[in-house]
Amino acid sequence: MTDFFKHLIHEFELPLGNPVLIFSLILLIILLSPILLRKLNIPGIIGLIISGVVIGPHGLNILEKNSAVDLFSTIGLLYIMFIAGLELDMNQFKANRNKSLLFGFFTFIIPLSIGFPVCFYFLDYDFNASLLTASMFATHTLVAYPIVSKLGISKNQAVAITVGGTILTDTAVLIILAVIIGNSEGNLNQDFWITLGISLTIFSAIMFLVIPKIAKWFFSRLESEKHSHYIFVLAVVFFAAFLAEVAGVESIIGAFVAGLALNKLIPHSSALMNRIEFIGNSLFIPFFLISVGMIVDISVITKGPQAIIVAAALTVVALFGKWFAALFTQLIFKYSAAQRQLIFGLSSSHAAATLAIILVGYKAKILDENILNGTIILILVTCIVASFATEKAAKKIVVEMEDDHSDLKKSSEFTEEHILIPIANIESIEKLLEFSIYIKDKKSAHPVSILSVVSNNDEAEINILRARNKLETFVKQASASETKVSVITTIDHNPASGISRISRETMADIIVLGWPHKAGLIDKLIGEKVNSILENTDKTTFICHFEKPLVLHKRITLVIPPLAEHENGFEQWFAKMAKLAQELSIPILLCCNDTTKSFVQKLMKKARLTALIIPYFFEEWDDFFIISKAIKADDLIVLVCARKGAASYINLLEHLPSKLEKHFENNSRIVIYPQQFSLAYSTEKYDDNITPEPLRKGIEAAQKIGRGIGSIFKKDVQE
């Protein structure tokens, strides 16, 4: 019994040495500190940093900084930078790259301009020490980025330019660090600059030319191996971090660049993105924040007035430098006060790069202990200020966004949208489901419904069970991206009537169909079933054929007929295409006339859609395939059609889908039939009595005969 107690006391000796106990304690802190501090309206990030201070070697000495803690904290830091690169809206970043450059310049030059005189004249340090410390003020670590991501405003322009500015200023500062170290060692010569330039060029070429090609090949060849995708992504992140160190810059630059390189291949709504964020936000990033707290030594305040003066001066300069950078950015780009505060909050926290610079300078004996201790206090204060400022600003922006969209929501009939996917071929369901998840409104409470219609015969019940069992696997697949999916199986005499009936019963407003393939009717797209669905429903219908995974497309070629903007469903389907372009980080080639283009531009502004639009004037509908000059092999072709009787319906549209399949068989393609209020609904209640359907079909037949006779006479005249 005595031995047992001795063993127990030994296990709990401080600092803890048992890896299982250490890991349990860390997980307990990650679990409890955000929950406890949430009740006090304190951001969870601060709880994790303060917990690190308490349990660290300078606090209660429960844990010490060892190789395991360093490993996990490094992973967490790289994860923050990687997710920041991955979530960056590349279309918006390209559109705002000049703004990012200007903010990067402000957030670099202003803290440097304030910091150097303070260090050189007020704190009385030499030139190298003053320049290195001042450059530290220019850096920032995106410690508060998880707050922005959690509140769903990572696509906001203020966030985009701050993240873009981060990489620019951190890269500049880390190059300055290399230059100062080279200068202090007397190695600052021509060879130094040549080596640095060549190594950074090789690093950039590998990351932006080689890695994306390998990733495309990997994702397409191992499309079903979902767990392998995550392992591959992790391998790329750490390989990129290693390459960055070899190139002479910090590993965080490599992780961020890895995020940029894989950005287009990992859509924000995908299951892979959900896994990356879930594991990072649950484990690695909290571990990093705890490790930041473990560095902080509160006792430095007691080491005489000089330590307090240095710590106070560094902290004040760091915060004011970033605040002025945010202010100038707001004034020039006319941002709101909340956006200014968001830029300040995201860019004011100092942690990883700051600590890396100061530790390198301290080890090289350029900086003294007062600067090191003052920097640690600066890290704690700026992380706390940044967390509060970011959360407050982010909540204001969420409210502003909701207010801006309130009119749209009132007028919108598809806010609570319901997407229905009728399945004829089990092989096509995975890509149709992926497409539906990408275009789905995340605020809609309705699930994506997968429908299977079973023939009404003696084996109907057995067939229903079989269909349900097959479709349940896809429910699990969708749950990985946190999308609700429901399975509906029904009995009907024919699939088309079953789909039409269920779409009305479930009040679905979008139907996603697979491209029909039927023996003997290869040259015809719209088969009897699809035609019947279009005639008997008033829903926006997408008919899809995906030749390759969606992430491998480089552009959406959107072909819109004249007067399409007058259709009831125009805003709905266009918003979906813009959302798809945003998810895939690809532009839209807008092929239409000037009137439609003007309407699209107004809609983009009104609905705040961020997709990159490339206008392409097109109105040669009599010679439709002249458009083939503009279409590339990696394009996703989207043709907007119309039901008969619609404002934008023209006779040429009737046969275009089948011709599209014939002439562009290697391209992925979507045909859209917009929502409209047809006569079918007003006459449904008279189904048992009289209906205009036979008369309408008779008129259509007469029109076809007339067109056929006209074409005969045309040929005779030509001959």
Residue, then its C-alpha position, 0 to 999 in steps of 0.5 A: m500500500t505504501d508503494f502504491f502511494k509512493h508511486l502515485i506521489h511520484e506520478f504527480e510530482l511537478p513538473l508532470g512527466n507522464p505523457v498520458l497525464i500531460f495530454s489529459l491535462i491539456l485536453l481538460i484545459i482545451l475543454l473547460s477554459p473556453i466554456l468557463l470564460r464564455k459565461l464572463n464574455i471573455p474570448g476562449i482564446i484568452g482562456l487558453i493563453i492564461s491557462g498556459v501562463v498558470i500551468g507553465p514553468h513561470g506559473l505553477n510549474i505543472l508543465e515544462k516546455n519540452s519537445a512534445v509541447d514544442l512539436f504540438s505548438t509548432i503544428g498548431l502555429l502552422y495550422i493557423m497559417f495554413i487555414a488562413g491561406l486555405e480560407l482566403d477567397m482567391n477571387q476576392f484576393k486577386a480583385n483586392r491584391n492592390k489593397s492587400l499590398l497597401f495594407g501590408f505596406f502600412t502595417f509594415i512601415i508605420p510600426l517600423s517608423i514609430g518603433f525605431p526612434v523609440c528603441f534608438y533614442f528613448l530606450d538607447y539601443d544600438f542600430n542593429a538592436s533598434l532595427l530588429t526590435a522595430s521590425m518585430f512591431a511590424t509582424h503579427t500572428l493571426v491568433a484571433y483568426p479562429i474567431v473570424s472563421k467561427l463567426g463565418i466572416s472569413k470572406n469579408q474584404a477586411v479579413a482578405i486584405t488583412v490576411g494578404g497583408t500578413i504574409l507580405t509584412d511577415t515575409a518582409v520582416l523575416i527577410i530583414l531578420a536574415v539581413i540583420i543576422g548576416n550583417s552582425e556576422g559580417n556575411l552581408n555580401q553579394d553571395f547572400w542576396i543571390t542565395l536568398g533570391i534563388s532559394l525563394t524562387i525555387f521554393s515558389a516554383i515548387m509550391f505553385l507549379v509542382i504541388p498543385k499538379i501532384a494534388k490534382w493527380f492525387f485527388s482524382r486518382l484516389e477520389s474515394e479514399k477520403h482519409s488519404h486526402y487529409i493525410f496528403v494535405l498534412a504532408v504538404v503543409f509540413f513539407a512546405a514549412f520545411l522547404a521555407e526554412v531551407a529557403g531561408v525564411e520562417s516555416i509559417i510562410g511555407a504553411f501559408v503558401a501551402g494553403l494558397a497552393l491548395n486553395k482551389l482544390i479544397p472548397h470551403s463546404s467540402a468534407l475535407m475542409n471540415r476535417i481540416e478545420f475540425i481537427g485544427n480548432s479542436l486540438f492543434i491550435p488550442f495547443f499552440l495558444i497554451s504554449v504561447g501562455m507557457i512562455v510568458d513570465i509575469s515575474v519580469i515586472t519585478k526585475g526593476p524599473q528598466a524591465i517595466i519601462v521596456a515592456a510598457a514601451l514595446t507594448v504601447v508602440a506595438l498597439f499604436g503602430k497597428w492601430f494607425a495602420a488600420l486607421f489609414t487603411q480605413l480612411i483610404f478604402k472607406y471601410s466602416a468603423a467595425q471593419r477598421q476594428l477587425i483589421f486592427g484586431l487581426s493584425s495587432s496580436h504578436a506571437a509566433a513570428t515576433l517570438a522567433i525574431i526576438l529569440v534569434g536576436y537574443k541568441a545572436k546577442i544582438l538583444d538583451e534580456n529586457i527586450l526578451n522579457g518585454t516582448i513576452i509581456l507584449i505577446l500576452v497583452t496584444c493577444i488579449v487586446a486582439s481577441f477582444a477587439t476581433e470578437k467585438a468587431a466580428k459580431k458588429i460585422v455579422v449584424e451589419m451583414e444581416d441588416d444589409h441582406s434583410d431586404l433581400k431576405k424579405s423578397s427572397e422566396f428561396t431563403e429556406e430552400h430545399i434541394l431534391i436529388p432524384i436518383a436513377n443511376i447510383e453511380s452519379i449520386e456522389k458528384l450530384l450530392e457534392f454539387s448540391i452541398y456546394i450550392k446549398d444555402k448554409k442557413s437553410a434548415h432543410p436537408v438535401s433530400i435524395l429521392s428514389v422512386v420504386s415501381n409499383n409492383d409485387e416487389a415494391e417493399i423489397n425494392i424500397l428497402r434495397a434503395r434505402n440501404k444503398l442511399e444511407t452510405f451517402v448520408k454518412q458522406a454528407s455528414a462529414s461536411e456537416t450537411k443534413v441529408s434525408v433519404i426519401t423512397t416512394i412508390d409510383h407507376n413511373p419515376a417522373s410522376g413520383i418525382s413531380r409529386i414528391s417535389r410538391e409534397t416536400m416543397a422542394d424549390i431546386i431539383v438536381l438531376g443527372w444527365p439522362h443516358k438511355a439506349g436508343l436515344i443517345d442523340k437526345l438529352i431531354g428524355e421522356k422522364v426529364n421532359s415530363i418532370l420539366e412539364n409538371t414542376d415549376k422548380t429550378t432544375f439543374i441537369c448535370h453531367f460531371e466529367k471530372p471532380l468539381v475541384l479540377h475545373k478552372r472556369i465556369t462558362l455560363v451561356i445565358p439567352p436574351l431576356a433570361e433576366h426576366e425569369n422568376g428564377f433568375e436570381q436564384w440560379f445565378a446566386k447558386m452559380a456564383k456560390l459554386a464559383q466562390e467555393l471552387s475559387i474559379p471565375i465565371l465567363l459570362c456569355c450573354n448580350d449587353t442587357t443581361k450583362s448589365f442586369v448581372q452586374k446590378l445583381m452582383k452588387k445588390a446581393r454582394l456576390t463575390a464571384l469574379i466575372i469575365p464578360y464575353f459578348f455573345e448573341e449569335w444564337d443562330d450559330f451557337f457553336i461559334i462559342s466553342k472558340a471561347i470554351k476550354a478543356d477544363d471549363l464547366i459549361v452551364l447552359v441556361c434554357a427555358r421551359k416553353g412559354a417562358a420569357s426567354y424561350i426561343n425555338l433554338l433552345e429545344h435542341l441545344p442540350s443534345k448538341l452540347e452533349k455531342h460537341f462538348e462530350n469531354n466537358s462537364r456540363i449543366v443545363i438550367y431550367p429556371q423556376q417559373f409560374s406556369l399554367a400547370y399550377s393554375t389548372e391542377k385543381y381541374d385535373d379531373n375535368i378539362t386541361p389545356e394540355p392536349l391543345r398546347k401539344g397540338i399547337e406545338a406539333a403544328q409549329k414543328i410541322g410548319r418549321g419542317i416545311g419551311s426548312i424544305f422550301k429553304k433548301d429548294v431556294q438554296e439549290 
